Amino acid sequence: MTVLPRLIAHADWSSNANKRWICLAELDQQGSYRVRIPETVGDPQSLFTELLERAAGGSVLAGFDFPIGLPSIYAERLQIRDFRAILPELGRGIWADFFEVAREKDEIGPTRPFYPMTPGKKTGVRKQHHLLRALQVESITELLRECEKKTDIRPAASSLFWTLGAKQVGKAAIVGWRDVLIPALRTPEIDVAIWPFEGSLFDLISSRKITVAETYPAEACLHLGMSPPGRGWSKTNQSDRAFQGKYIWNWLCSRKIRTESRLLKMIRAGFGPSKDSEDPFDALVGLLSMLEVVLGYRPTGESCVNEIRSIEGWILGQSGSG
């Protein structure tokens, strides 16, 4: 019998604290989930403690839309064979500068791989080939994990280590790893496991207090029947978000998921006029994608390929994992 998590949480993450939003689904006594209205994330380092309190003794499945894992070619060069084992060591010892984003090309190196901190004073000063040369690869595609590569139905994600541009995810990953995951891994009482590195999803949910999984809102949209963002619609446009709301509404009805009335109003209104309203939108979409997997309507996407399970990781619910 599959054990369901008492609480499912999805955080739309950012290096900017004002753009971090979280959406929760709580399991009731009748075995149904109720989705709450998205809210801003507070202190990252107390997030897991707060989620455990809300779960009231039950297990937590927490999804984050930042990369969790390393590109295989990078790990191979540094002889890293287990991402979960190396993660708590990042930021100290020989990895002391790992989270320090390189400002100049000469600062990039195997143990300081994020670049650049800023675009530079002149257009084009910070070049992608500076990163490629320093990490000894030929193209940025080599620094993509398998789950980040272009698929038939959505474009490629951005590389973890390239920290420039609207699609960059590296700085958000730094905050997520440094301020959320690593403190929890160094605190045994929290009992956090990271999927898929430590086992199958439902085995972890049934045996650990918190299970962490990686999500990707552009992928999550596909799980709910939407077309990929950027193909005929934009997440930053209120009317587009309102139009996509029909897919959210249809999904909620088909899965018999209960919601707060305020959330339904928010969905119909396209989450409000602000451009930043894409953040609570992503928090909700990611949560519903996680529910799609937890309720058995979509496979987890776990791979039998060893380098994916131990080094690269995977996006929850994404197919094509070999």
DOMAR-530151 format. One record per residue: residue number from 0; residue in three letters; x negated, y negated, z negated of N, C-alpha, C in turn. Coordinates in steps of 0.02 Angstrom, whole numbers. Atoms other than C-alpha are relative to their C-alpha. Layout:
<nodes>
NUM,ALA,X,Y,Z,X,Y,Z,X,Y,Z
...
</nodes>
This chain:
<nodes>
0,MET,-42,60,0,0,0,0,-45,-63,0
1,THR,39,61,-5,-69,-170,50,16,-47,-58
2,VAL,-9,48,54,-96,-289,-95,-4,-70,30
3,LEU,-2,68,-26,-47,-467,-50,-30,-49,-50
4,PRO,27,51,46,-139,-617,-123,57,-40,-31
5,ARG,-51,41,34,-39,-715,-251,2,-70,29
6,LEU,6,68,-27,-101,-877,-174,-43,1,63
7,ILE,39,10,-62,-158,-917,4,-11,-74,8
8,ALA,17,70,-6,-247,-1082,28,-41,-11,64
9,HIS,41,18,-58,-313,-1164,186,-21,-72,-5
10,ALA,27,67,5,-427,-1315,180,-26,-24,68
11,ASP,28,34,-58,-454,-1429,329,-58,-42,-27
12,TRP,60,26,34,-632,-1479,288,-34,-56,39
13,SER,38,55,-31,-742,-1630,323,-56,-20,-47
14,SER,51,29,42,-899,-1713,261,27,-63,-35
15,ASN,-34,58,28,-783,-1861,224,53,24,-49
16,ALA,-47,-23,51,-690,-1831,61,72,-19,14
17,ASN,-68,23,-15,-539,-1930,122,34,42,54
18,LYS,-28,-40,-54,-515,-1809,266,3,75,-17
19,ARG,-6,-70,21,-511,-1648,164,71,11,-26
20,TRP,-69,-15,18,-335,-1578,153,8,75,-11
21,ILE,-11,-70,14,-271,-1414,83,74,15,-1
22,CYS,-70,-21,-2,-108,-1320,108,4,69,-33
23,LEU,-6,-61,40,-48,-1180,-7,64,38,17
24,ALA,-58,-43,-3,71,-1032,7,-1,45,-61
25,GLU,-3,-38,62,127,-950,-154,49,59,7
26,LEU,-41,-60,-3,197,-773,-168,49,0,-58
27,ASP,-49,1,54,361,-767,-265,15,72,-24
28,GLN,-14,-66,30,434,-623,-366,38,46,48
29,GLN,-35,-41,-50,536,-565,-216,-46,22,57
30,GLY,49,-20,-50,377,-541,-114,-1,-43,62
31,SER,1,47,-56,401,-693,-1,-46,-58,-16
32,TYR,44,57,9,283,-837,27,38,-65,9
33,ARG,-28,67,-5,333,-1018,0,-58,-48,14
34,VAL,53,46,-21,228,-1149,89,12,-69,-31
35,ARG,-4,66,31,192,-1311,-3,-23,-54,48
36,ILE,20,57,-41,165,-1483,70,-76,-10,-6
37,PRO,73,10,4,-19,-1519,114,-17,-57,-48
38,GLU,24,50,47,-118,-1619,-13,-75,-9,9
39,THR,72,12,-5,-291,-1694,-24,-38,45,-49
40,VAL,44,-40,43,-433,-1591,-96,-34,-46,-50
41,GLY,35,39,52,-507,-1653,-259,-74,16,0
42,ASP,71,-15,8,-679,-1610,-326,-15,68,31
43,PRO,15,-64,-33,-753,-1474,-212,-25,53,-49
44,GLN,30,-49,45,-848,-1393,-356,49,30,-49
45,SER,-52,-28,44,-689,-1366,-458,57,31,39
46,LEU,-55,-24,-42,-583,-1309,-311,20,71,-16
47,PHE,-16,-69,12,-595,-1123,-344,32,10,-69
48,THR,-30,-4,67,-558,-1145,-529,72,-21,1
49,GLU,-68,25,-6,-403,-1245,-486,45,50,36
50,LEU,-39,-49,-37,-345,-1114,-361,15,61,-43
51,LEU,-12,-57,45,-366,-974,-488,53,-17,-52
52,GLU,-51,20,48,-262,-1073,-613,69,2,32
53,ARG,-65,0,-34,-123,-1093,-485,22,71,17
54,ALA,-17,-69,-15,-131,-908,-444,24,38,-61
55,ALA,-26,-28,64,-92,-871,-628,-16,74,-8
56,GLY,22,-69,11,-194,-712,-637,0,43,62
57,GLY,0,-37,-62,-165,-656,-458,-61,-17,42
58,SER,57,11,-44,-290,-650,-316,13,-59,46
59,VAL,-3,58,-44,-329,-795,-200,-35,16,66
60,LEU,33,-1,-65,-366,-795,-14,-8,-72,22
61,ALA,15,69,-16,-451,-959,31,-32,-5,69
62,GLY,28,10,-67,-481,-1012,211,-29,-70,8
63,PHE,33,64,-12,-600,-1150,265,-18,-5,75
64,ASP,15,6,-71,-622,-1221,439,-70,-28,13
65,PHE,70,13,-16,-810,-1238,429,-35,67,13
66,PRO,35,-63,-15,-934,-1108,496,-25,34,-64
67,ILE,27,-40,56,-978,-968,374,-40,57,32
68,GLY,43,-48,-32,-1125,-874,445,-54,-37,40
69,LEU,57,29,-37,-1284,-902,547,-4,30,70
70,PRO,12,-28,-67,-1324,-883,733,-51,56,-4
71,SER,44,-59,4,-1406,-714,761,-72,-15,20
72,ILE,68,13,-23,-1555,-784,856,-40,-38,-53
73,TYR,33,37,53,-1595,-904,714,-17,48,-58
74,ALA,12,-47,55,-1576,-768,582,-56,49,16
75,GLU,52,-47,-20,-1685,-649,681,-69,-31,-4
76,ARG,66,33,2,-1826,-776,696,-25,-6,-72
77,LEU,20,8,70,-1824,-798,507,6,64,-40
78,GLN,-6,-66,30,-1799,-613,472,54,2,-55
79,ILE,-58,-2,45,-1632,-644,385,46,55,24
80,ARG,-41,-58,-19,-1531,-484,384,67,1,-36
81,ASP,-61,0,39,-1393,-530,262,18,-72,-19
82,PHE,-19,70,14,-1307,-700,262,25,-8,-72
83,ARG,-27,5,68,-1215,-666,98,-56,-1,-52
84,ALA,56,-2,48,-1381,-628,11,-41,-64,1
85,ILE,42,60,-5,-1472,-782,77,38,-62,-21
86,LEU,-39,61,12,-1329,-906,49,-13,-32,-68
87,PRO,12,32,65,-1354,-933,-139,-71,-29,-8
88,GLU,69,24,5,-1540,-965,-108,-10,-66,38
89,LEU,7,61,-40,-1511,-1109,13,4,-62,-45
90,GLY,2,61,41,-1555,-1278,-61,-51,3,-56
91,ARG,52,-5,51,-1693,-1215,-174,-58,42,25
92,GLY,59,-39,-21,-1867,-1138,-163,-23,-21,69
93,ILE,24,15,-68,-1929,-1125,16,56,-31,42
94,TRP,-58,27,-35,-1753,-1178,69,22,-67,-29
95,ALA,-18,62,36,-1756,-1340,-33,27,-54,47
96,ASP,-20,53,-47,-1734,-1451,122,54,23,49
97,PHE,-46,-28,-49,-1607,-1341,210,59,-46,14
98,PHE,-60,41,-8,-1460,-1459,181,-16,-74,16
99,GLU,20,67,-18,-1560,-1616,221,-1,-8,76
100,VAL,-5,8,-73,-1507,-1667,396,-60,-40,25
101,ALA,60,33,-26,-1663,-1714,496,19,-66,33
102,ARG,-11,66,-31,-1670,-1899,542,-40,-7,64
103,GLU,43,4,-58,-1813,-1881,665,-16,70,26
104,LYS,11,-65,-31,-1857,-1741,785,-58,38,-33
105,ASP,57,-32,32,-2021,-1708,694,18,32,-66
106,GLU,-21,-29,64,-1924,-1663,536,37,66,8
107,ILE,-37,-62,-11,-1829,-1520,616,-46,60,-7
108,GLY,39,-61,7,-1890,-1346,572,43,58,-20
109,PRO,-39,-60,17,-1835,-1169,531,37,-5,-66
110,THR,-34,6,65,-1794,-1213,351,34,-69,-9
111,ARG,-37,63,0,-1723,-1385,396,31,-8,71
112,PRO,-23,-6,-69,-1618,-1347,551,55,-47,22
113,PHE,-54,45,-20,-1480,-1479,548,-27,-66,29
114,TYR,25,60,-34,-1502,-1628,667,55,-25,47
115,PRO,35,55,35,-1475,-1776,685,45,-31,-54
116,MET,-38,36,51,-1422,-1881,536,42,-55,31
117,THR,-34,55,-34,-1376,-2029,648,-17,2,74
118,PRO,16,0,-71,-1369,-2061,837,-65,-35,17
119,GLY,59,39,-15,-1516,-2180,826,18,-70,23
120,LYS,-12,70,-18,-1534,-2365,868,14,-9,74
121,LYS,-9,6,-72,-1540,-2338,1055,40,60,25
122,THR,-39,-54,-29,-1420,-2234,1160,-46,55,25
123,GLY,39,-57,-23,-1489,-2061,1187,-63,13,-38
124,VAL,61,-12,38,-1626,-2072,1056,-1,71,-28
125,ARG,-4,-67,29,-1566,-1913,972,23,48,55
126,LYS,-14,-45,-56,-1572,-1778,1104,9,72,-25
127,GLN,-12,-69,18,-1505,-1602,1093,-61,44,12
128,HIS,59,-41,-15,-1664,-1536,1171,-53,-5,-55
129,HIS,45,4,58,-1759,-1597,1016,14,59,-47
130,LEU,-20,-55,44,-1661,-1469,914,-19,67,32
131,LEU,14,-63,-34,-1681,-1332,1044,-75,16,-2
132,ARG,73,-10,-1,-1869,-1357,1055,-25,19,-70
133,ALA,23,-14,68,-1891,-1358,866,19,70,-23
134,LEU,-23,-66,21,-1790,-1198,845,-17,54,51
135,GLN,27,-47,-50,-1871,-1117,998,55,39,37
136,VAL,-52,-31,-42,-1715,-1084,1102,6,-40,64
137,GLU,-4,31,-66,-1674,-1124,1283,62,-44,8
138,SER,-63,36,-10,-1494,-1185,1269,40,-1,-65
139,ILE,-41,6,60,-1366,-1239,1139,45,61,-9
140,THR,-41,-60,4,-1265,-1084,1182,-33,54,-42
141,GLU,36,-49,40,-1400,-979,1100,10,-12,-75
142,LEU,-11,16,71,-1361,-1068,937,73,5,-20
143,LEU,-69,-14,17,-1178,-1020,945,6,71,-26
144,ARG,-17,-68,21,-1114,-872,847,50,28,51
145,GLU,-45,-32,-48,-1012,-747,947,71,-27,-4
146,CYS,-69,23,9,-848,-809,874,9,-73,21
147,GLU,-4,70,-19,-889,-989,924,-2,-10,76
148,LYS,8,7,-72,-914,-954,1109,67,-9,35
149,LYS,-60,12,-40,-789,-1002,1243,36,66,13
150,THR,-41,-57,-16,-646,-881,1268,43,-16,61
151,ASP,-44,12,-57,-519,-862,1408,54,-51,-14
152,ILE,-57,43,18,-395,-968,1312,-19,-61,-41
153,ARG,20,62,34,-497,-1100,1220,-74,-13,13
154,PRO,70,17,-12,-662,-1194,1240,-44,21,-58
155,ALA,48,-17,53,-818,-1161,1139,3,-50,-57
156,ALA,8,44,57,-840,-1232,966,-69,-32,3
157,SER,65,33,2,-988,-1341,920,-50,43,-40
158,SER,52,-36,36,-1153,-1270,860,-6,-25,-72
159,LEU,9,17,71,-1179,-1266,671,-53,-53,-11
160,PHE,57,42,16,-1345,-1357,679,-1,-68,35
161,TRP,-2,64,-34,-1303,-1499,800,53,-44,-34
162,THR,-45,38,44,-1226,-1636,692,19,-68,29
163,LEU,-18,63,-32,-1180,-1770,819,61,12,44
164,GLY,-58,-4,-42,-1014,-1803,904,64,17,-37
165,ALA,-64,-10,33,-829,-1787,867,14,72,-18
166,LYS,-13,-71,13,-832,-1597,873,-50,32,-48
167,GLN,53,-30,42,-983,-1574,760,30,27,-65
168,VAL,-25,-33,60,-955,-1458,612,-55,10,-53
169,GLY,57,-13,45,-1128,-1452,533,4,-35,-66
170,LYS,-1,37,62,-1105,-1589,405,56,24,-46
171,ALA,-53,-29,40,-940,-1515,348,-22,66,-30
172,ALA,26,-64,25,-1025,-1345,332,-48,-11,-58
173,ILE,47,16,55,-1162,-1423,225,37,-11,-65
174,VAL,-38,14,60,-1034,-1490,102,35,64,-25
175,GLY,-35,-61,20,-937,-1327,104,-45,52,-31
176,TRP,47,-48,27,-1087,-1216,76,-30,-24,-66
177,ARG,38,27,57,-1179,-1330,-46,45,-12,-61
178,ASP,-41,24,56,-1033,-1392,-151,58,47,-18
179,VAL,-55,-45,15,-904,-1251,-141,-25,72,-7
180,LEU,17,-71,0,-974,-1081,-94,-59,17,-46
181,ILE,60,-18,38,-1147,-1083,-171,10,-7,-76
182,PRO,-13,2,72,-1095,-1147,-345,43,58,-25
183,ALA,-42,-57,20,-961,-1011,-349,-39,65,0
184,LEU,40,-61,-3,-1082,-875,-296,-50,4,-57
185,ARG,47,1,56,-1200,-929,-434,36,4,-68
186,THR,-40,-5,61,-1057,-916,-561,39,65,2
187,PRO,-32,-66,-6,-1012,-732,-581,72,2,-26
188,GLU,-68,-1,28,-855,-772,-683,53,-17,51
189,ILE,-49,19,-51,-772,-845,-529,17,59,45
190,ASP,-11,-61,-37,-791,-679,-437,27,-14,71
191,VAL,-19,17,-68,-787,-740,-258,-36,46,50
192,ALA,27,-41,-54,-813,-629,-105,11,-36,66
193,ILE,-6,32,-65,-842,-686,74,10,53,54
194,TRP,-17,-45,-56,-759,-595,219,-35,-25,63
195,PRO,-1,-74,3,-817,-503,323,-65,29,-28
196,PHE,66,-21,22,-991,-494,245,2,53,-55
197,GLU,-1,-45,59,-935,-400,89,53,54,4
198,GLY,-49,-53,-7,-800,-286,157,60,-21,41
199,SER,-60,15,-38,-632,-277,244,45,-47,-41
200,LEU,-39,53,32,-507,-414,207,44,25,-57
201,PHE,-48,-22,50,-377,-315,112,-33,37,-58
202,ASP,39,-30,55,-506,-217,12,-25,-55,-47
203,LEU,24,55,42,-578,-382,-48,57,-33,-38
204,ILE,-57,31,33,-407,-457,-86,23,41,-60
205,SER,-24,-44,54,-362,-306,-192,-50,10,-57
206,SER,50,-14,50,-526,-300,-288,-36,-61,-28
207,ARG,35,60,22,-590,-479,-307,49,-56,-16
208,LYS,-44,56,18,-519,-638,-383,12,-47,58
209,ILE,-5,46,-57,-556,-748,-231,-34,31,60
210,THR,29,-21,-63,-585,-696,-52,-1,-61,46
211,VAL,9,58,-45,-653,-829,67,-4,25,72
212,ALA,3,-16,-71,-626,-824,255,-8,-64,40
213,GLU,7,57,-45,-673,-938,398,60,-5,47
214,THR,-53,12,-48,-537,-1016,505,-23,-51,52
215,TYR,15,49,-52,-534,-1125,660,67,-26,27
216,PRO,-66,24,-20,-381,-1237,690,16,7,74
217,ALA,-13,-8,-71,-401,-1232,880,20,72,16
218,GLU,-19,-71,-8,-392,-1042,869,67,13,-34
219,ALA,-63,-10,37,-251,-1049,740,60,-23,40
220,CYS,-55,24,-42,-143,-1150,860,23,55,48
221,LEU,-16,-54,-47,-151,-1003,982,40,54,-35
222,HIS,-35,-52,38,-92,-884,845,73,-17,-11
223,LEU,-69,22,12,66,-988,826,38,-13,65
224,GLY,-34,8,-64,107,-994,1011,-14,-65,37
225,MET,16,63,-32,35,-1165,1052,-55,10,53
226,SER,58,1,-45,-84,-1205,1194,-58,-32,-39
227,PRO,57,29,36,-261,-1257,1142,4,-76,-2
228,PRO,4,74,3,-277,-1438,1081,-47,-25,54
229,GLY,41,27,-54,-345,-1545,1221,24,21,68
230,ARG,-28,-22,-64,-248,-1452,1356,73,-22,3
231,GLY,-67,26,-6,-99,-1565,1381,27,-34,-62
232,TRP,-22,34,61,-87,-1627,1203,-61,-12,-45
233,SER,54,18,46,-192,-1705,1066,24,2,-72
234,LYS,-17,-2,72,-193,-1674,879,1,-70,-31
235,THR,2,68,28,-226,-1860,852,60,-42,21
236,ASN,-59,36,-24,-62,-1910,937,62,23,-37
237,GLN,-57,-18,40,94,-1915,829,55,35,40
238,SER,-53,-30,-40,218,-1876,968,-20,70,23
239,ASP,24,-68,-19,110,-1728,1023,6,47,-59
240,ARG,-7,-42,59,105,-1662,845,73,18,-13
241,ALA,-72,-12,10,294,-1681,833,25,51,51
242,PHE,-21,-48,-51,317,-1587,997,-24,70,-18
243,GLN,27,-65,19,204,-1446,936,36,28,-62
244,GLY,-37,-22,59,311,-1441,779,53,52,15
245,LYS,-51,-50,-16,440,-1337,872,-29,71,-4
246,TYR,33,-65,6,313,-1195,879,-8,19,-73
247,ILE,6,-13,71,283,-1213,693,67,21,-28
248,TRP,-67,-16,24,471,-1212,660,21,70,22
249,ASN,-18,-66,-25,498,-1059,770,-38,55,-38
250,TRP,40,-50,36,357,-968,682,27,9,-71
251,LEU,-27,-4,68,426,-1009,509,65,40,-2
252,CYS,-64,-36,-3,597,-944,559,-11,74,15
253,SER,11,-70,-20,531,-785,640,-33,41,-55
254,ARG,35,-35,54,423,-742,490,36,-6,-68
255,LYS,-41,9,61,555,-792,362,-42,-28,-58
256,ILE,41,35,50,433,-906,271,39,-59,-26
257,ARG,-35,56,30,510,-1028,149,-48,-60,-7
258,THR,40,61,5,451,-1208,140,35,-51,-43
259,GLU,-29,58,33,477,-1367,43,36,-42,52
260,SER,-37,42,-47,607,-1482,123,-42,-58,24
261,ARG,43,56,-20,478,-1622,124,-47,20,56
262,LEU,44,-23,-52,366,-1515,232,35,3,68
263,LEU,-38,-2,-63,502,-1488,363,8,-69,29
264,LYS,-5,69,-24,527,-1676,373,-66,-24,28
265,MET,67,19,-23,340,-1699,392,-14,30,69
266,ILE,12,-34,-64,333,-1573,534,40,-35,56
267,ARG,-41,33,-51,478,-1657,627,-27,-69,17
268,ALA,27,68,-11,394,-1827,607,-70,0,28
269,GLY,67,-2,-27,230,-1766,679,-53,-18,-50
270,PHE,47,12,55,146,-1789,509,-17,-73,-8
271,GLY,11,71,10,157,-1978,521,-40,-32,55
272,PRO,30,37,-55,84,-2115,631,-76,-4,-1
273,SER,73,7,4,-96,-2112,569,-36,50,43
274,LYS,43,-46,-38,-230,-2038,680,-26,55,-45
275,ASP,26,-49,47,-295,-1951,524,52,51,-22
276,SER,-52,-49,17,-129,-1859,509,-14,68,32
277,GLU,20,-65,-27,-213,-1724,612,-29,45,-55
278,ASP,30,-40,54,-295,-1669,447,51,43,-37
279,PRO,-51,-44,29,-137,-1611,356,31,47,51
280,PHE,-24,-44,-54,-77,-1542,524,-44,62,4
281,ASP,47,-56,-4,-234,-1434,535,3,43,-62
282,ALA,-4,-39,62,-218,-1383,353,59,48,2
283,LEU,-60,-43,-5,-42,-1316,385,-9,53,54
284,VAL,8,-48,-55,-81,-1234,553,-47,56,-20
285,GLY,48,-51,23,-231,-1144,478,31,47,-51
286,LEU,-33,-41,50,-127,-1083,332,49,50,32
287,LEU,-48,-44,-32,10,-1013,444,-35,55,40
288,SER,39,-51,-34,-121,-923,548,-25,53,-49
289,MET,21,-47,51,-187,-844,388,58,45,-21
290,LEU,-59,-39,17,-10,-790,342,16,51,54
291,GLU,-11,-45,-56,8,-713,515,-41,64,-8
292,VAL,44,-57,11,-139,-600,473,20,38,-63
293,VAL,-16,-33,64,-93,-564,291,64,40,5
294,LEU,-65,-35,-6,85,-514,338,-1,56,52
295,GLY,7,-57,-45,20,-391,467,22,-10,71
296,TYR,-20,13,-68,75,-477,626,-59,-9,47
297,ARG,59,10,-41,-103,-503,686,-59,35,-34
298,PRO,59,-32,29,-264,-402,661,-47,-52,-30
299,THR,47,45,32,-398,-478,552,-56,-22,47
300,GLY,54,15,-46,-526,-472,692,-67,26,-23
301,GLU,64,-26,26,-658,-381,589,-36,42,53
302,SER,41,-31,-52,-800,-317,696,-39,59,-27
303,CYS,43,-57,19,-895,-154,696,-73,-15,18
304,VAL,69,18,-18,-1050,-245,763,-36,-24,-63
305,ASN,34,13,64,-1175,-250,620,-23,-72,-7
306,GLU,27,67,6,-1252,-420,660,56,-51,-12
307,ILE,-57,44,13,-1078,-499,657,23,8,-72
308,ARG,-24,-13,69,-1027,-417,493,-50,-23,-53
309,SER,50,15,51,-1191,-455,405,-32,-69,7
310,ILE,36,63,-11,-1257,-616,484,45,-56,26
311,GLU,-36,54,-33,-1139,-713,597,68,-15,-31
312,GLY,-67,9,25,-969,-686,517,51,-5,58
313,TRP,-52,1,-51,-804,-707,607,57,-46,-21
314,ILE,-59,43,12,-650,-819,623,60,45,-12
315,LEU,-55,-43,18,-500,-741,538,54,0,54
316,GLY,-54,-7,-50,-374,-674,664,-22,-7,71
317,GLN,22,8,-69,-481,-706,817,-14,69,30
318,SER,10,-64,-33,-479,-560,938,-65,-1,40
319,GLY,60,-3,-41,-622,-500,1046,-64,5,-39
320,SER,59,-3,43,-743,-458,905,-43,61,14
321,GLY,41,-57,-17,-812,-303,991,15,60,-44
</nodes>
